[in-house]
Amino acid sequence: MKHFDALQIANAESRRGEKVIWADRPGPGARAMSQLPRSFFGVFFFIFSIVWMSVAYSPNEPLLFPLFGIPFMLIGLAFILTPVWAWFEARKWLVYALTDQRILIIRLFPRHKVETFAPRDVGKLERTTKADGSGNLIFREDISHTRKGGTIRTPRGFFGIRDVKNVEAAVHTFAYGPDDPEP
């Protein structure tokens, strides 16, 4: 049922003449684990805001100054909860698909969003595999720069998919052609 549902959603997104080669939903656990670094950042943000509010509080002063920490506390809490959101997203609202023309990452909630990757968008393939054959397939790394000169690398790919080795072979053929040797 899960696979059929994903295939049905992918077919609804396909263009005229486009053939869906593979479609599935990610494993919720793997998707949640991919968000743990954000969650750890949120813990520090949350703790800092609590310390800020407690240090800024003085019984003889108005409460306004300590309350400036509340937005930061809420931001930290949101970061802490990103793995929970990712788990729900994977179970209900996320579909991965590969067609003969593009790779699709389809998000159904909170708004319908389809990310498309052409063969030229695929970089080095990186696969991690568990004992049960499931795993992650990274096909691109987005790099952005901060104002202070730092670099943020965001891996793009399929997280927590079944039969990751066969999906890797299909993505390799899609990106590099059938004549390119297997990875």
URQUI-V225777 format. One record per residue. N is the residue number from 1. PHI is phi as a letter, one per 30 degrees, with the letter a starting at -180 (* if undefined). NEAR is the number of other ideal C-beta (glycine too) atoms within 8 Angstrom. Layout:
N:PHI:NEAR ; N:PHI:NEAR
//
This chain:
1:*:4 ; 2:d:7 ; 3:d:9 ; 4:d:7 ; 5:e:9 ; 6:d:14 ; 7:d:10 ; 8:d:8 ; 9:d:13 ; 10:d:15 ; 11:d:9 ; 12:d:6 ; 13:c:9 ; 14:d:9 ; 15:d:5 ; 16:d:3 ; 17:i:4 ; 18:d:10 ; 19:c:7 ; 20:d:12 ; 21:d:8 ; 22:a:8 ; 23:a:13 ; 24:a:11 ; 25:c:11 ; 26:d:13 ; 27:d:11 ; 28:d:12 ; 29:d:8 ; 30:d:14 ; 31:d:16 ; 32:d:13 ; 33:d:8 ; 34:d:10 ; 35:c:12 ; 36:e:9 ; 37:e:6 ; 38:d:10 ; 39:d:13 ; 40:d:8 ; 41:e:9 ; 42:d:16 ; 43:d:11 ; 44:d:9 ; 45:d:12 ; 46:d:13 ; 47:d:9 ; 48:e:10 ; 49:d:14 ; 50:d:10 ; 51:d:8 ; 52:e:12 ; 53:d:13 ; 54:d:8 ; 55:d:6 ; 56:d:10 ; 57:d:9 ; 58:b:5 ; 59:d:4 ; 60:c:3 ; 61:c:7 ; 62:d:4 ; 63:d:7 ; 64:d:6 ; 65:d:8 ; 66:d:11 ; 67:d:8 ; 68:d:10 ; 69:d:12 ; 70:d:9 ; 71:e:7 ; 72:d:12 ; 73:d:12 ; 74:d:8 ; 75:d:11 ; 76:d:16 ; 77:d:10 ; 78:d:9 ; 79:d:14 ; 80:d:10 ; 81:d:10 ; 82:e:12 ; 83:d:12 ; 84:d:8 ; 85:e:9 ; 86:d:13 ; 87:d:12 ; 88:d:10 ; 89:e:12 ; 90:d:17 ; 91:d:8 ; 92:b:8 ; 93:b:9 ; 94:b:13 ; 95:b:13 ; 96:c:14 ; 97:b:14 ; 98:b:13 ; 99:c:13 ; 100:d:6 ; 101:b:6 ; 102:a:8 ; 103:c:13 ; 104:b:15 ; 105:c:11 ; 106:c:14 ; 107:c:12 ; 108:c:9 ; 109:a:8 ; 110:d:2 ; 111:b:5 ; 112:d:6 ; 113:b:6 ; 114:b:9 ; 115:c:8 ; 116:c:7 ; 117:b:12 ; 118:d:7 ; 119:e:7 ; 120:d:4 ; 121:d:8 ; 122:d:12 ; 123:c:7 ; 124:d:3 ; 125:d:13 ; 126:b:8 ; 127:c:12 ; 128:c:7 ; 129:b:8 ; 130:c:7 ; 131:d:3 ; 132:d:4 ; 133:j:10 ; 134:d:12 ; 135:l:13 ; 136:c:13 ; 137:b:14 ; 138:c:11 ; 139:c:13 ; 140:a:11 ; 141:b:9 ; 142:d:7 ; 143:c:8 ; 144:b:7 ; 145:c:7 ; 146:d:8 ; 147:d:3 ; 148:c:4 ; 149:j:5 ; 150:d:6 ; 151:b:7 ; 152:c:8 ; 153:c:7 ; 154:c:8 ; 155:d:8 ; 156:c:10 ; 157:l:10 ; 158:c:11 ; 159:c:11 ; 160:i:14 ; 161:c:15 ; 162:d:7 ; 163:h:8 ; 164:d:16 ; 165:d:10 ; 166:d:7 ; 167:d:13 ; 168:e:12 ; 169:d:10 ; 170:d:11 ; 171:d:14 ; 172:d:12 ; 173:d:10 ; 174:e:12 ; 175:d:10 ; 176:c:7 ; 177:j:6 ; 178:d:4 ; 179:d:3 ; 180:d:8 ; 181:d:3 ; 182:e:5 ; 183:d:7
//
